Amino acid sequence: MSAVTYARHYCSRQHRTFKAAAACIFGKSPVTGEGQWAFVHEYLCFPEQDRRYSIELYSTEAEAQAEVDRHNGYGKCSGSCAGHRLVRIADLDRLIQVERNTALKEYRRG
């Protein structure tokens, strides 16, 4: 699975850590770890069917890919699981400010 690069975030701040950038990119989703590579777990929140995300950051692509592979080995890890994705967060000096709904719409299309 190849990584998707995210460069868009929602605020005017210059984020100093990838964890802060991921929190901005994915809104209210929980973010753990630190690093430029993310394992993104997408799930549906019942009964509303809203898509939610949990993000685990890793310092290397190999670590994040191993987490994606581990979860994909389960198939769907729970009844609410909507998939797993490998994401690379763009270099912090290359993040682009956008309106709130734009980046998640791109993610859902991706």
C-alpha positions in Angstrom: 0.0 0.0 0.0 1.4 3.4 -0.9 1.2 6.3 1.3 -1.0 9.4 0.7 0.6 12.7 1.6 -1.4 15.2 3.5 -0.3 18.8 3.3 -3.5 20.7 4.1 -4.5 21.9 7.6 -7.2 24.2 8.9 -5.6 27.0 10.9 -3.1 29.8 10.4 -0.6 28.4 12.9 2.9 27.2 11.9 2.8 23.7 13.5 6.1 22.8 15.2 5.4 19.0 15.6 3.8 16.4 13.4 1.5 15.6 16.3 0.1 19.1 16.3 -0.2 19.0 12.5 -2.1 15.7 12.6 -4.4 17.0 15.3 -5.2 20.0 13.0 -5.6 17.9 9.9 -7.9 15.3 11.5 -9.9 17.6 13.7 -11.1 16.1 17.0 -9.6 12.6 16.3 -7.2 11.2 18.9 -3.6 11.3 17.9 -0.8 9.3 19.6 2.9 9.0 19.0 5.2 11.4 17.2 6.6 11.3 13.7 5.8 12.1 10.1 4.2 8.8 9.2 0.6 7.9 10.3 -1.5 4.8 10.6 -5.0 6.0 10.2 -7.9 3.8 11.4 -11.2 4.9 10.0 -14.4 3.8 11.7 -18.1 4.5 11.7 -19.7 5.9 14.8 -23.2 4.4 15.3 -26.0 5.3 15.1 -25.1 8.5 13.1 -22.8 6.6 10.7 -20.3 9.5 11.1 -16.8 8.7 10.0 -14.2 9.0 12.8 -10.5 8.5 12.8 -7.8 7.5 15.2 -4.2 8.3 14.3 -1.0 6.7 15.4 2.2 8.5 14.4 5.5 6.8 13.7 9.0 8.2 12.8 9.5 5.8 9.9 7.4 4.6 7.0 8.3 1.0 7.8 6.9 1.3 11.3 3.6 2.8 10.1 3.3 0.3 7.3 3.8 -2.6 9.7 0.9 -1.3 11.8 -1.3 -1.0 8.7 -0.3 -4.5 7.6 -1.0 -5.9 11.1 -4.5 -4.4 11.2 -5.2 -5.4 7.6 -4.3 -9.0 8.5 -7.4 -9.0 10.7 -9.6 -7.9 7.8 -12.0 -5.5 9.5 -10.9 -5.3 13.1 -14.4 -4.5 14.4 -17.9 -4.1 13.3 -17.4 -0.3 13.0 -14.1 -0.5 11.1 -14.1 1.3 7.8 -10.5 0.7 6.9 -6.8 1.5 7.5 -4.6 3.8 5.7 -0.9 4.8 5.6 -0.5 8.6 5.5 2.6 10.8 5.3 2.3 14.2 6.8 4.0 16.8 4.6 7.1 18.6 6.0 6.0 21.1 8.5 7.2 24.1 6.5 5.1 22.9 3.5 1.7 22.6 5.1 -1.1 24.5 3.3 -3.9 26.3 5.1 -7.4 25.5 3.7 -11.0 25.7 4.8 -12.3 23.2 7.4 -14.2 20.7 5.2 -11.8 20.5 2.2 -9.1 18.1 3.6 -11.5 15.5 5.0 -13.4 15.5 1.7 -10.2 14.7 -0.1 -9.4 12.0 2.4 -12.8 10.3 1.8 -12.2 10.5 -2.0 -8.7 9.1 -1.7 
